[in-house]
Amino acid sequence: MALVAYWLGSAFGLDTLDLSRLAHAFLTSPVAIVSACLTAVGEEVGWRGFLWPLLRRRRSFLATSLIVWAIWCAYHVPLILLGWYGTRAGIAAFTVAVAGIVLFIGVLTDRSRSVWPSVAAHGAWNGLVATGFAVVTLGGDRLAAFTGSTTWVGEFGWLAAFASLALGVIATVWHLRRPEDDLRVARPEEAVALGRRAKVRDAAPQLRGGSDVPSVATPGLEVSSAASAPTSADGTALSSRVADSCAAAVILGRCGLPAMRSVNAVPQARTVALMRSSRRRDFASFLGLSR
């Protein structure tokens, strides 16, 4: 998207394009992205590895994006005002660009449930878009494929800002119209229940045993009543499914659903184990260290 914006800018005289440098930038882009990722990974572990999943437990995608955008701007803007980073004249364009980046990378994080796609996207921004698709010479100089006023070109230019915002809005609309399981849960232990949704739902027909057994349905989670569940020949497998269903039911009961409070078939120790394991694995899962 940024490449298209830069290209259109050159067509309208907002910047100048050097095709030979652009071709060279494409050839060396993997190296530029990987090297930029080495510096971006520190930020992304904080933004998307910790802050994003923490906020998404209780808030919507747009609310989480707004909070992350505000914190990200509050982190960078003082450095710009002090003259340590960027230019003061480009603060407005920079905040618009950050809004688009937060939306786009937020979609990547929600869909992948991992921090590494955001690291790659952040690295691509820093290594290519922010530099005007620059090529690093043997002497260490950066020769940009797109050159022009900093008002239009670079990380603090409006061309990259408009491209970033457009990409973020398009990705967000697509993401919200094709929702997956919402990450917004009230407690860490509920994330485990949401992760077991498919297993609980698959167990429901076997628990019913062909009869109409009352069930309680909630958004993002379906739990069959274990109190009236019949037995089967495969006692071990059925008991495991009943325990999983009851564990989710107990969790929902603790969240204020009186109808589920009577379900006490699962041992308290199992519920506590689910709560503790979810807390340990939550951060590791976003870093891609667990499956």
N, C-alpha and C positions, 0 to 999 in steps of 0.2 A: 504494500500500500504506500509506504514512504517512497519507494522507487518511482511509482506512478506519479506521486505528488511532485517529486523533484523533476521528473521528466516534463510534466505539464508546466512547471515553473520555468524550465528552460525554453519551452515553446512560447511563453508569454514574456520572456525577457527578464524574469525574476532571478534567474541564476544562469550559469554557463556550464555546459556539459562537455567533458572530454571523453570521447568514446573509448580511446585506448586505455585510459586509466580505469574506466568503468569495467572493461573486459578483464583487466588485471585484477580489479577488486573482486570480481566474481571468482576468479581462479584461486585467489588467496583468502576468500571469505571463511572457509573452515578454520584456518589458522587464526584469523581475526576474531571469530566468534569464540573459539575455545580459550584464547588468551583473555578475552573480555569476561568470560564466564568465571575465571579464577578470581576476579575481583567482585563479580556480581553475586557469587554464591554466599558470601557473608551477609549481604543485605537480604537475600531471598530466604535464607534460613530463618531470619527474624520476621520478615514480612509475611511470607507464605508458609513457612514451616511451623511457626508458632502463633503469630498474631491472627492470621486468617482463619485457621481451624478453631481457634479459641473464640473468635467473634461469631463464626458461623453456627456454633452450637445453639445460639439463642436468637440470632438475627437473620434477616433475609439477605439475599445476595446484594441488593442495592444498598441496604443500610450498612452492610459490612464494607462494601466498596467505598462508600462515603467516608467512613471512619478511617479506613486505611489511607485514602487519598489525603485527608486532612493531616494525619500523622506524618505521611511521607513528605508533604509540602512543608510542614513545620520543621522537619528534620533538615531539609535542603535550603529553604529560603534564608535562614540566618547566615548560612555559609556564603550565599550569593551576596547578601547585603554587606557582609564583611569583606567582600572582594576575593574570597578564597576559592570561589567556584563560579564559573559562568559569568554572565553579565547582568547588571541590574535592569537594563532595558529589556531583557528577554524573560523577565520573571512571569509576565502574563502568559506568554506562549508556553513557557515551561510548565506552568500549572495546568494548562489545557492538555499538554502532552501527557503529563502524569495521570490525569483523569482517564485518558484513553488507555494508557498502559495498565492501570489498575483494573479496569473493566476487562480488558483482553486477557491479562494474566490470571485474573480471578476466574474466568471461564476455564482456562487451562487447568487451574488448580482444582476446581470443583469436578471437572470431568475426569481428570487423571488420578485424583486423590494422592498426588505426589508433588514434591517441591521441585523436582528436576526439570520438568517442562518450563516452569517459570524462570529457572536459572538460564536455560537456553534462550528463551525469549529476551530476557534482560541482557544477556551477553550479545545477542544480535543487535539490539538497540544501541548499546554502548560501542560495539565494534564497527558497525556499519552506518546506521542511520544518524547517530549523533556526530559522526565525523564526515558526513557527506560522501560516504562510500570511498574513504581515503585508502591510499596504497602507501605502505611503509617502505621506504627505500633502504638500501644497504647502509646508508649513512644515518638512518634513524629518522629521517624527515618524513612527514605525512603529506602526500600529494592527493588532494581530494578530487574525485571525479566530478562532483558538482561544487562549483565555487560561486561566490556572490556575497551579498550583504548578510551579516549575521541576523538581520531582521527576518530573513526568509530561509536561510540554510543553516543546518546544524541542529543540535539539541535544543537551542534556545530560539530557533526559527519557526515561523508560522507554518511553513510547508509541512514540516515533520509533525507539528502540533495538530494540524487539521487531519493529516493522514492517521495519526495515532487515535484521535477521537473518533473518526469514522470507523476505523477497524474495531475499536472497543464497543461502539454502539451496535454495530452489525453483529458482532459475536455475542453480545448480551441479549439482543432480541432473539437470536437463534437459540441461545441457552435457555432462556425463560419460556420459550414456546415449546421446547422439547426437554422438559424437566426429567432429571434422574431422581433418585432418592435424595430428599432434602437433607443437608448436613445439619440443619438447625434442630438441635435436640436440647432438652432442658438439663439433663445431667449426663456425665460421661458414661454411666452404666447403660443409658438408653442407646448409645451408639452401638453397643454390642447387640442389643435386641434388634436394632434396625439391620445390622449386618446379618442376623439370623432370620430375617423376614422370609426369605425364600424357603428355608428349611422348615420353619413353622407352618407356612402355607402348604407345603407339600405333605406335611404330616397330617393336616386337617382331615382329608378324606379317610385316612386309615383310622384316625381317632373316632370319626363318626361311625365307622363300621357299617355304612349303608343306612343308618338311621339319622333322623333329624336331631342333631345335637346343637343346643344353643351356642352361638358364637358372638363375639364382640369384635367389631371392626373399627379401627381408628386410622386416620390418615397416615400412610406410610408403614402401617403395621397391622397384621391380621393375626389374631390370637384365638384359638379354639378353646372352649371351656374344658379343662382337664378333669374337673370334678366328676363329670358324667361320662368320661371316656371309657369304652369297653376294653377288655384285654384282647390279645391276639396270640397266635402261635409263636410269633417272633417277639418274645417278651423283652429281650434286651434292647432291640432297636426301638420298640414302641415306648419303653420306659424312658429312653434317651429323648425321644421326641416329646413325650409328655413333660419331662423335666424342663426342656427348652421352652415349651409353651407356658408352663407355669412360671418359669423365671421371668419371662417377658410380662406375664400377667401381674406378678408381684411388683415389678418395677412400675408398671402403669398404675397400680393401686397406690403406691407411695407418692405418685405424682398428683393424686387428687381425684381418681376415678373410683367412687364408692362401689360400683358394680363389680369391680375386680378384687376388692379387698378380701373376699371370702376364699380366694384361691390360695391355699397354704400348703399345697402338696410338695413343693420343692423345698429342700432343706435350706436353712438360712445360710449355712456355710457356702453353698453353691452360688447364691446371690452375691455374697461378699466377694467370692473369688472372681466372679464376672466383673464386678465393679473395680477391683484392684487391677486385674489384667488389662482392662480397657484403658485405665490411666497410664499404665506402663507402655502399652503399644501405640497409643494415640500419636505421640510425637514421632516415634520410630516409623510408623506407617507412612507419614507424609514425607519422611526422608528416603523412603523406598527401602528401608532396612528390614521390613517384615512383609509378609504376604498374607 
